[in-house]
C-alpha cells in the first residue's frame, strides 16, 4: 500500500511514521507538511538520523487522492475540516486524527473547538473509528474519524455498562489524567518543564473539547445518558492516560458478574485486556502499545462501581488506533503491524 501522512512533524504524526515503517503491507510512505515542506524528517527529529532521509512534500490534494491508498491527517484541529473535502472522491481512504470530523453537529463542534466545522456532507461520511465497538462500519468506510485520546480510554471503559444498562447514566463522573505529550509538540506555559515537573494540575475544567465526543457516543449506546462530568489533569510524565470512572448501579450485581460481563464483551477484541478483581493497571502496563487495560471495583456500601482504564495516549489514543482502523478499512488482519509488547520499565 502507498501511504501519506499530513502533519508528520507533530507527536502523533511521527508516531504514525514509526509504526508504518515496520508495517508489512506498507510499500511507500509520503510525508507532507504545510509549514516545513522541502526539508527532511531527520532535520526535525534527530532520532531519525541515518534511519531515513524522507523529504517533506507540499500538500497536493488532487495528486494525493489519486496516487495514495490511505491518507492520515495528523494535523491540528481546523486543518482537516478544510483539507478533507479536497481528498475525498477518488482512490484514497482518509483517516483523520484530529477532532474535526468526530462530532455530528457542526454547531457543537464550533462551540467546543472555536473553529469552523467541516461541511455537513463530509461529516455525514465520517465513521467513528472505535474498532472494538464499530468494526463493521469501519471496514466499509472511506473516511474515518479517529477517536480522541481521552474518549478512547473512557468509552472502552464505559461501553459494556452503558450497553447493558446496568448503571445509572446520570451518575457518570470521570477523573482522567494524561502525560504532557497529549498537549502536542508546541510548548505552552503549563507544559513547560519548570511548571510541569513536580507539579500536578487540573485543566480545562468543565470545558474540555472531548466532552461532547464522549457524550455523543454514550448517547448512541444508551439514550438515557445526560451531560457528564469530566475532569482532566496534567501529570508530570511524557505519555499515558488513566481514566477513573464512577457510576451508581441500577441493580443488584456482584463484582464477579461485572468482570465477567466485561470479559464477555471484549473476549474477541485483541487490544482490550480486562483485569481480574483487584489487579489494577498503571500506565506503564500499556506504554508504547495499542493495548487498553481495564479493571473494575465495586463499593457495596454505596453501590458505586469504579472503572479504571489505561492507554498510551500517542498509541491507542492516536497513532496505533489509526493503523488499527487502516487495517480494517483495507481488509487486513486487525492486529497487523501492531503486535508490540508494552515497553517496561
BAKOLZA-85310 format. One record per residue (C-alpha): residue number from 0; y, x, z. Coordinates in steps of 0.1 Angstrom, whole numbers. Last residue first. Layout:
# residues N
<site i="NUM" py="Y" px="X" pz="Z"/>
...
END
This chain:
# residues 345
<site i="344" py="0" px="100" pz="326"/>
<site i="343" py="-17" px="87" pz="305"/>
<site i="342" py="-12" px="77" pz="269"/>
<site i="341" py="-28" px="43" pz="260"/>
<site i="340" py="-58" px="46" pz="237"/>
<site i="339" py="-48" px="41" pz="201"/>
<site i="338" py="-67" px="17" pz="179"/>
<site i="337" py="-36" px="6" pz="160"/>
<site i="336" py="-42" px="19" pz="124"/>
<site i="335" py="-64" px="-11" pz="116"/>
<site i="334" py="-67" px="-35" pz="145"/>
<site i="333" py="-62" px="-67" pz="126"/>
<site i="332" py="-86" px="-58" pz="98"/>
<site i="331" py="-67" px="-61" pz="66"/>
<site i="330" py="-57" px="-92" pz="47"/>
<site i="329" py="-22" px="-80" pz="39"/>
<site i="328" py="-4" px="-105" pz="61"/>
<site i="327" py="-28" px="-99" pz="90"/>
<site i="326" py="-25" px="-61" pz="87"/>
<site i="325" py="13" px="-64" pz="84"/>
<site i="324" py="14" px="-85" pz="116"/>
<site i="323" py="-5" px="-59" pz="135"/>
<site i="322" py="20" px="-34" pz="120"/>
<site i="321" py="49" px="-54" pz="134"/>
<site i="320" py="31" px="-55" pz="167"/>
<site i="319" py="29" px="-17" pz="166"/>
<site i="318" py="66" px="-14" pz="160"/>
<site i="317" py="83" px="-39" pz="184"/>
<site i="316" py="72" px="-52" pz="218"/>
<site i="315" py="36" px="-42" pz="213"/>
<site i="314" py="49" px="-7" pz="206"/>
<site i="313" py="86" px="0" pz="215"/>
<site i="312" py="85" px="-23" pz="245"/>
<site i="311" py="52" px="-9" pz="258"/>
<site i="310" py="36" px="-39" pz="274"/>
<site i="309" py="30" px="-54" pz="309"/>
<site i="308" py="23" px="-90" pz="321"/>
<site i="307" py="21" px="-101" pz="357"/>
<site i="306" py="15" px="-138" pz="363"/>
<site i="305" py="22" px="-153" pz="397"/>
<site i="304" py="9" px="-188" pz="405"/>
<site i="303" py="26" px="-210" pz="432"/>
<site i="302" py="6" px="-234" pz="452"/>
<site i="301" py="30" px="-225" pz="481"/>
<site i="300" py="4" px="-218" pz="508"/>
<site i="299" py="-24" px="-211" pz="483"/>
<site i="298" py="-5" px="-182" pz="467"/>
<site i="297" py="-23" px="-175" pz="435"/>
<site i="296" py="-23" px="-141" pz="417"/>
<site i="295" py="-27" px="-133" pz="380"/>
<site i="294" py="-31" px="-102" pz="359"/>
<site i="293" py="-22" px="-94" pz="323"/>
<site i="292" py="-24" px="-62" pz="302"/>
<site i="291" py="-7" px="-62" pz="268"/>
<site i="290" py="-21" px="-35" pz="245"/>
<site i="289" py="-5" px="-20" pz="214"/>
<site i="288" py="-3" px="15" pz="228"/>
<site i="287" py="23" px="42" pz="237"/>
<site i="286" py="20" px="34" pz="274"/>
<site i="285" py="-3" px="4" pz="282"/>
<site i="284" py="-16" px="14" pz="317"/>
<site i="283" py="16" px="34" pz="324"/>
<site i="282" py="35" px="1" pz="326"/>
<site i="281" py="15" px="-10" pz="356"/>
<site i="280" py="-13" px="-35" pz="358"/>
<site i="279" py="-25" px="-55" pz="388"/>
<site i="278" py="-62" px="-54" pz="397"/>
<site i="277" py="-62" px="-80" pz="425"/>
<site i="276" py="-83" px="-105" pz="405"/>
<site i="275" py="-98" px="-92" pz="373"/>
<site i="274" py="-75" px="-81" pz="345"/>
<site i="273" py="-69" px="-99" pz="312"/>
<site i="272" py="-66" px="-74" pz="284"/>
<site i="271" py="-47" px="-86" pz="253"/>
<site i="270" py="-50" px="-63" pz="222"/>
<site i="269" py="-84" px="-73" pz="208"/>
<site i="268" py="-78" px="-110" pz="209"/>
<site i="267" py="-112" px="-127" pz="208"/>
<site i="266" py="-116" px="-132" pz="246"/>
<site i="265" py="-79" px="-141" pz="249"/>
<site i="264" py="-80" px="-178" pz="257"/>
<site i="263" py="-113" px="-176" pz="275"/>
<site i="262" py="-102" px="-147" pz="297"/>
<site i="261" py="-70" px="-167" pz="306"/>
<site i="260" py="-90" px="-197" pz="317"/>
<site i="259" py="-115" px="-175" pz="335"/>
<site i="258" py="-86" px="-160" pz="355"/>
<site i="257" py="-72" px="-194" pz="363"/>
<site i="256" py="-106" px="-207" pz="374"/>
<site i="255" py="-110" px="-176" pz="397"/>
<site i="254" py="-76" px="-182" pz="411"/>
<site i="253" py="-86" px="-217" pz="421"/>
<site i="252" py="-73" px="-250" pz="408"/>
<site i="251" py="-58" px="-281" pz="424"/>
<site i="250" py="-33" px="-294" pz="400"/>
<site i="249" py="3" px="-292" pz="388"/>
<site i="248" py="7" px="-255" pz="398"/>
<site i="247" py="42" px="-242" pz="406"/>
<site i="246" py="53" px="-213" pz="384"/>
<site i="245" py="63" px="-176" pz="388"/>
<site i="244" py="65" px="-149" pz="362"/>
<site i="243" py="66" px="-111" pz="365"/>
<site i="242" py="74" px="-93" pz="333"/>
<site i="241" py="68" px="-56" pz="332"/>
<site i="240" py="82" px="-37" pz="302"/>
<site i="239" py="77" px="-1" pz="291"/>
<site i="238" py="97" px="28" pz="278"/>
<site i="237" py="121" px="56" pz="289"/>
<site i="236" py="122" px="52" pz="327"/>
<site i="235" py="151" px="45" pz="350"/>
<site i="234" py="145" px="7" pz="351"/>
<site i="233" py="170" px="-18" pz="336"/>
<site i="232" py="166" px="-54" pz="348"/>
<site i="231" py="163" px="-88" pz="332"/>
<site i="230" py="164" px="-121" pz="349"/>
<site i="229" py="151" px="-151" pz="330"/>
<site i="228" py="154" px="-187" pz="344"/>
<site i="227" py="140" px="-213" pz="321"/>
<site i="226" py="155" px="-244" pz="305"/>
<site i="225" py="130" px="-273" pz="305"/>
<site i="224" py="95" px="-273" pz="291"/>
<site i="223" py="79" px="-308" pz="290"/>
<site i="222" py="71" px="-305" pz="253"/>
<site i="221" py="45" px="-278" pz="259"/>
<site i="220" py="33" px="-253" pz="233"/>
<site i="219" py="62" px="-258" pz="210"/>
<site i="218" py="85" px="-259" pz="240"/>
<site i="217" py="72" px="-225" pz="252"/>
<site i="216" py="80" px="-211" pz="217"/>
<site i="215" py="116" px="-223" pz="217"/>
<site i="214" py="122" px="-214" pz="254"/>
<site i="213" py="112" px="-178" pz="248"/>
<site i="212" py="134" px="-174" pz="218"/>
<site i="211" py="163" px="-192" pz="236"/>
<site i="210" py="161" px="-167" pz="265"/>
<site i="209" py="158" px="-136" pz="243"/>
<site i="208" py="196" px="-133" pz="239"/>
<site i="207" py="200" px="-126" pz="276"/>
<site i="206" py="227" px="-148" pz="292"/>
<site i="205" py="215" px="-159" pz="326"/>
<site i="204" py="223" px="-124" pz="340"/>
<site i="203" py="228" px="-100" pz="311"/>
<site i="202" py="220" px="-71" pz="334"/>
<site i="201" py="202" px="-62" pz="366"/>
<site i="200" py="204" px="-26" pz="376"/>
<site i="199" py="182" px="0" pz="393"/>
<site i="198" py="195" px="36" pz="397"/>
<site i="197" py="180" px="70" pz="404"/>
<site i="196" py="189" px="80" pz="368"/>
<site i="195" py="206" px="51" pz="349"/>
<site i="194" py="243" px="59" pz="355"/>
<site i="193" py="242" px="97" pz="350"/>
<site i="192" py="217" px="93" pz="322"/>
<site i="191" py="240" px="69" pz="302"/>
<site i="190" py="222" px="36" pz="296"/>
<site i="189" py="248" px="15" pz="315"/>
<site i="188" py="278" px="31" pz="298"/>
<site i="187" py="263" px="29" pz="264"/>
<site i="186" py="242" px="52" pz="242"/>
<site i="185" py="231" px="44" pz="207"/>
<site i="184" py="193" px="46" pz="204"/>
<site i="183" py="183" px="11" pz="214"/>
<site i="182" py="187" px="-9" pz="246"/>
<site i="181" py="149" px="-12" pz="249"/>
<site i="180" py="147" px="26" pz="251"/>
<site i="179" py="161" px="22" pz="286"/>
<site i="178" py="129" px="10" pz="302"/>
<site i="177" py="125" px="-27" pz="309"/>
<site i="176" py="122" px="-51" pz="339"/>
<site i="175" py="115" px="-88" pz="339"/>
<site i="174" py="117" px="-115" pz="366"/>
<site i="173" py="108" px="-148" pz="350"/>
<site i="172" py="111" px="-182" pz="369"/>
<site i="171" py="93" px="-212" pz="355"/>
<site i="170" py="94" px="-243" pz="377"/>
<site i="169" py="103" px="-269" pz="351"/>
<site i="168" py="71" px="-260" pz="332"/>
<site i="167" py="49" px="-273" pz="361"/>
<site i="166" py="16" px="-256" pz="357"/>
<site i="165" py="-19" px="-265" pz="344"/>
<site i="164" py="-6" px="-280" pz="311"/>
<site i="163" py="-34" px="-261" pz="293"/>
<site i="162" py="-11" px="-248" pz="266"/>
<site i="161" py="16" px="-238" pz="290"/>
<site i="160" py="-8" px="-220" pz="314"/>
<site i="159" py="-26" px="-202" pz="285"/>
<site i="158" py="7" px="-191" pz="269"/>
<site i="157" py="25" px="-178" pz="300"/>
<site i="156" py="16" px="-141" pz="300"/>
<site i="155" py="15" px="-137" pz="262"/>
<site i="154" py="48" px="-155" pz="261"/>
<site i="153" py="65" px="-133" pz="287"/>
<site i="152" py="54" px="-99" pz="274"/>
<site i="151" py="62" px="-108" pz="238"/>
<site i="150" py="94" px="-126" pz="247"/>
<site i="149" py="107" px="-95" pz="265"/>
<site i="148" py="100" px="-73" pz="235"/>
<site i="147" py="113" px="-96" pz="208"/>
<site i="146" py="90" px="-113" pz="183"/>
<site i="145" py="85" px="-101" pz="147"/>
<site i="144" py="99" px="-128" pz="124"/>
<site i="143" py="75" px="-126" pz="94"/>
<site i="142" py="83" px="-135" pz="58"/>
<site i="141" py="58" px="-139" pz="30"/>
<site i="140" py="33" px="-158" pz="52"/>
<site i="139" py="-3" px="-167" pz="47"/>
<site i="138" py="-18" px="-145" pz="73"/>
<site i="137" py="10" px="-152" pz="98"/>
<site i="136" py="3" px="-189" pz="97"/>
<site i="135" py="-34" px="-183" pz="106"/>
<site i="134" py="-27" px="-158" pz="133"/>
<site i="133" py="-1" px="-178" pz="153"/>
<site i="132" py="-11" px="-174" pz="190"/>
<site i="131" py="-25" px="-139" pz="194"/>
<site i="130" py="-5" px="-127" pz="164"/>
<site i="129" py="30" px="-135" pz="177"/>
<site i="128" py="48" px="-132" pz="144"/>
<site i="127" py="70" px="-163" pz="142"/>
<site i="126" py="69" px="-173" pz="105"/>
<site i="125" py="101" px="-172" pz="86"/>
<site i="124" py="103" px="-195" pz="56"/>
<site i="123" py="125" px="-221" pz="72"/>
<site i="122" py="148" px="-194" pz="85"/>
<site i="121" py="154" px="-183" pz="49"/>
<site i="120" py="164" px="-217" pz="36"/>
<site i="119" py="185" px="-223" pz="67"/>
<site i="118" py="207" px="-194" pz="57"/>
<site i="117" py="207" px="-164" pz="82"/>
<site i="116" py="230" px="-167" pz="112"/>
<site i="115" py="265" px="-153" pz="116"/>
<site i="114" py="268" px="-133" pz="147"/>
<site i="113" py="276" px="-138" pz="184"/>
<site i="112" py="239" px="-133" pz="193"/>
<site i="111" py="235" px="-162" pz="218"/>
<site i="110" py="258" px="-188" pz="203"/>
<site i="109" py="253" px="-178" pz="167"/>
<site i="108" py="215" px="-180" pz="170"/>
<site i="107" py="217" px="-214" pz="187"/>
<site i="106" py="239" px="-226" pz="159"/>
<site i="105" py="215" px="-215" pz="132"/>
<site i="104" py="186" px="-233" pz="148"/>
<site i="103" py="151" px="-221" pz="140"/>
<site i="102" py="154" px="-189" pz="161"/>
<site i="101" py="133" px="-159" pz="152"/>
<site i="100" py="150" px="-148" pz="120"/>
<site i="99" py="179" px="-126" pz="132"/>
<site i="98" py="163" px="-113" pz="163"/>
<site i="97" py="155" px="-79" pz="148"/>
<site i="96" py="120" px="-66" pz="138"/>
<site i="95" py="119" px="-83" pz="104"/>
<site i="94" py="87" px="-82" pz="84"/>
<site i="93" py="91" px="-88" pz="47"/>
<site i="92" py="63" px="-91" pz="22"/>
<site i="91" py="72" px="-76" pz="-12"/>
<site i="90" py="61" px="-89" pz="-46"/>
<site i="89" py="91" px="-111" pz="-55"/>
<site i="88" py="111" px="-139" pz="-41"/>
<site i="87" py="126" px="-124" pz="-10"/>
<site i="86" py="145" px="-91" pz="-6"/>
<site i="85" py="180" px="-104" pz="-12"/>
<site i="84" py="176" px="-133" pz="12"/>
<site i="83" py="165" px="-107" pz="38"/>
<site i="82" py="196" px="-85" pz="36"/>
<site i="81" py="223" px="-107" pz="51"/>
<site i="80" py="203" px="-122" pz="81"/>
<site i="79" py="186" px="-88" pz="84"/>
<site i="78" py="217" px="-69" pz="92"/>
<site i="77" py="231" px="-91" pz="119"/>
<site i="76" py="209" px="-78" pz="147"/>
<site i="75" py="203" px="-41" pz="144"/>
<site i="74" py="180" px="-26" pz="117"/>
<site i="73" py="142" px="-24" pz="119"/>
<site i="72" py="135" px="-43" pz="87"/>
<site i="71" py="100" px="-36" pz="75"/>
<site i="70" py="93" px="-40" pz="38"/>
<site i="69" py="57" px="-45" pz="26"/>
<site i="68" py="42" px="-42" pz="-9"/>
<site i="67" py="71" px="-22" pz="-24"/>
<site i="66" py="81" px="-20" pz="-61"/>
<site i="65" py="97" px="-53" pz="-69"/>
<site i="64" py="112" px="-60" pz="-35"/>
<site i="63" py="126" px="-25" pz="-33"/>
<site i="62" py="141" px="-23" pz="-67"/>
<site i="61" py="161" px="-56" pz="-63"/>
<site i="60" py="170" px="-47" pz="-27"/>
<site i="59" py="184" px="-12" pz="-33"/>
<site i="58" py="191" px="3" pz="1"/>
<site i="57" py="201" px="39" pz="-3"/>
<site i="56" py="174" px="64" pz="5"/>
<site i="55" py="166" px="87" pz="34"/>
<site i="54" py="146" px="117" pz="24"/>
<site i="53" py="112" px="124" pz="38"/>
<site i="52" py="107" px="161" pz="46"/>
<site i="51" py="78" px="156" pz="69"/>
<site i="50" py="58" px="175" pz="96"/>
<site i="49" py="76" px="208" pz="95"/>
<site i="48" py="104" px="193" pz="117"/>
<site i="47" py="96" px="157" pz="127"/>
<site i="46" py="103" px="165" pz="164"/>
<site i="45" py="138" px="173" pz="152"/>
<site i="44" py="146" px="137" pz="147"/>
<site i="43" py="179" px="132" pz="127"/>
<site i="42" py="177" px="161" pz="102"/>
<site i="41" py="139" px="156" pz="102"/>
<site i="40" py="144" px="122" pz="87"/>
<site i="39" py="162" px="136" pz="57"/>
<site i="38" py="197" px="132" pz="45"/>
<site i="37" py="209" px="114" pz="14"/>
<site i="36" py="213" px="80" pz="31"/>
<site i="35" py="227" px="82" pz="66"/>
<site i="34" py="246" px="50" pz="71"/>
<site i="33" py="228" px="24" pz="51"/>
<site i="32" py="194" px="39" pz="57"/>
<site i="31" py="161" px="35" pz="39"/>
<site i="30" py="128" px="53" pz="42"/>
<site i="29" py="100" px="49" pz="16"/>
<site i="28" py="64" px="52" pz="28"/>
<site i="27" py="35" px="58" pz="4"/>
<site i="26" py="-2" px="51" pz="4"/>
<site i="25" py="-7" px="31" pz="35"/>
<site i="24" py="-43" px="18" pz="40"/>
<site i="23" py="-54" px="45" pz="64"/>
<site i="22" py="-24" px="41" pz="88"/>
<site i="21" py="-16" px="75" pz="102"/>
<site i="20" py="19" px="78" pz="86"/>
<site i="19" py="24" px="41" pz="95"/>
<site i="18" py="23" px="48" pz="132"/>
<site i="17" py="50" px="75" pz="132"/>
<site i="16" py="72" px="55" pz="107"/>
<site i="15" py="71" px="24" pz="129"/>
<site i="14" py="80" px="45" pz="159"/>
<site i="13" py="109" px="59" pz="139"/>
<site i="12" py="121" px="24" pz="131"/>
<site i="11" py="118" px="10" pz="166"/>
<site i="10" py="138" px="40" pz="181"/>
<site i="9" py="165" px="38" pz="154"/>
<site i="8" py="168" px="61" pz="124"/>
<site i="7" py="142" px="42" pz="104"/>
<site i="6" py="166" px="13" pz="98"/>
<site i="5" py="150" px="-1" pz="67"/>
<site i="4" py="114" px="9" pz="63"/>
<site i="3" py="95" px="6" pz="30"/>
<site i="2" py="58" px="5" pz="24"/>
<site i="1" py="36" px="10" pz="-6"/>
<site i="0" py="0" px="0" pz="0"/>
END
